[in-house]
């Protein structure tokens, strides 16, 4: 009887450990289903899983400095060139190559004037869902953001 109880306890513990892994694996399909429904016009809610995922993706890109929120004028302007004298002076006194660069390269830039809800909705509409058969969701999303919001015009 004790062996049976111990065996049942082990199975319960293993089942509880594996349950979250099964649930986590299904989130991607839920997000893709939400994006598909939104693109096809079935999901007209202002807030859905697809748009929330996109908004979170943008936030993480901003945090890792892969993206920037800038004014439209800053996005359209070209970085100003530094004089040769200043570049030589920096090279001889500063060992940090990042400091020598006069501007930061971002993968995509969202204009500050745009509403984030509108940006997330636009990306959800323009994202090519068919590419998800061959690529991960994050790659398709990043490619869409780069195409829709390039840093230089």
FENKA-V503554 format. One record per residue. RES is the residue in one letter. NEAR is the number of other ideal C-beta (glycine too) atoms within 10 Angstrom. Layout:
((RES;NEAR) (RES;NEAR))
This chain:
((X;5) (X;6) (X;7) (X;8) (X;9) (X;10) (X;10) (X;10) (X;10) (X;10) (X;10) (X;10) (X;10) (X;10) (X;9) (X;9) (X;9) (X;10) (X;10) (X;9) (X;8) (X;8) (X;9) (X;9) (X;9) (X;9) (X;12) (X;14) (X;11) (X;12) (X;19) (X;18) (X;14) (X;20) (X;26) (X;16) (X;16) (X;21) (X;16) (X;9) (X;7) (X;9) (X;17) (X;8) (X;10) (X;7) (X;10) (X;18) (X;18) (X;26) (X;23) (X;13) (X;22) (X;23) (X;17) (X;11) (X;18) (X;22) (X;12) (X;11) (X;19) (X;14) (X;9) (X;9) (X;11) (X;16) (X;23) (X;19) (X;18) (X;17) (X;12) (X;13) (X;10) (X;14) (X;19) (X;13) (X;13) (X;8) (X;12) (X;7) (X;9) (X;13) (X;8) (X;8) (X;8) (X;12) (X;13) (X;10) (X;12) (X;14) (X;11) (X;8) (X;8) (X;11) (X;8) (X;8) (X;8) (X;7) (X;10) (X;13) (X;11) (X;12) (X;10) (X;10) (X;11) (X;21) (X;17) (X;19) (X;22) (X;22) (X;15) (X;13) (X;10) (X;13) (X;8) (X;14) (X;12) (X;9) (X;20) (X;21) (X;18) (X;16) (X;23) (X;23) (X;13) (X;12) (X;25) (X;12) (X;17) (X;8) (X;14) (X;19) (X;6) (X;8) (X;13) (X;11) (X;19) (X;12) (X;12) (X;19) (X;22) (X;18) (X;16) (X;20) (X;24) (X;16) (X;13) (X;15) (X;22) (X;13) (X;19) (X;11) (X;9))
